[in-house]
């Protein structure tokens, strides 16, 4: 196992882009967002399409087009964005992937479970409006 907590690049793009769009007074297109974030324009465009498809963003095409929030930033929690892209956060109760644990107590002290639950609690309680 290479990581305890894994936030994919796509989920990171989604969250950062949503906050950037919310902060902007103007519509931002994929090129604008790619410049600001240093993410690949192609990957960013795919993520933005997903966010638009599920109503978190609204997009207008054309020279004056771009992305805007599809809902009030007070109604959009980071967990919704994360789960749309990466799915549910699993409780990592065992980092060893053991069917039957050979130890009396977890040798990692339950740290993986604590971290995944703490990440989920943060994402569940933090709204886009909290970050703009």
N, C-alpha and C positions, 0 to 999 in steps of 0.2 A: 504494500500500500504506500503510495507516494505522498499522499496528502491526507490530513485529518479532515479539514474543511475544504471543500472544492467549490469555488464559484467560477463557472465557465466564463470564457471570454465573451460569449454571447450574452450571458446574464449581466456581466459588467458593462458591456456596450449598452444594453437596454436601460439599466438603471442610470448610468451616466448621461445617456442621451435624453432620457425623460427629464432629468434635472436641468440639463442645458436648455432644452426646449422651454421648460417652465420659467426659467430665468430670463429668457429672451423676450424683448418687446416686439420683435419681428419674427416672421416665419423663417425657419432654418431648413435648408435642403440637405441632402446626404453629403454633398461636397463640403458644405460649411461645417457640419458636424464632424466629418472625418478630419478636417484641418485642426479643429479645436481639440479633438480627442486623441489623434494619432492612430486611430483604428483604421483598418482597411475599409475603403469606401464600399467595396462589394459586400463584405461581411456586414458592415453597418447597414447597408440598404436592405439586406435580407432580414435583419433583426427589426428594423423600422417597419418593414412590411408586416411582420407578425404583430407588432404593437398596434398597427393601424387596423389590421384584420379583426382584432379583438376589442377595438374601440378605445384603447388607451390614448391613441393619437388620431388626428385627422390630418389628411394630406391633400394638398392642392397641387395639381400639375401645372406646368408651364413656367415661363421665365420669372414670374412673380410668385411661384408656388413654393411650397415647403411644408413643414410639419408644425402643428399646434397641438396642445393637449386636447384630448377628446372629452375629458371630464375635469371637474374642479380638482386642483392639486391637494385639497384637504381630504378628498375622497379616495386618493390613490396611495395605497400602502406599498412599501418596497416588497413585501412578501408576495403580493399579487403579481408584480412584475417578475420577480425571481421565479415563482412557480410557473408562470406562463412560458418561460424560456427553459428552465432546468427541471421542472417538475417538483414534487414535494421533497422537503428536506427530511431525510431519514434519520431516525435516532440511531446513532452508531454505538450501540451498547457494547459491542465487542470489536476491537481492532484486529483481533487475531483470526477472525472468521472461523472460529472453532464450533463444531456441532455440539460438543460437550467440553466445557472448560475444565482443564486439568488442575486448576488452581482453586484454592479456597476463596480467595479474594482477587478481584481484578488487579493484575500487576500494573496497570496504568491508572488505577484509582478512579475508574469511571470517567476519565478526562474527555474521551471522545464524545460520550453522551452529553456531558456538561457543555462542551463547546458547541455541538450541533443544536442543543436546546437554547443556548444563549444567542446563537446566530438567529435562530428562528424567532425568538422573542424580540430581538432588535428589529428585524425586518417586519414583524407583525405590528410593532408599535410605532414605526417611523413612517411618516407620510412624506410625499414629495414636498408639500408645503413647509415641512420642518427643515428642509435643506436648501430652500431658496431665499 
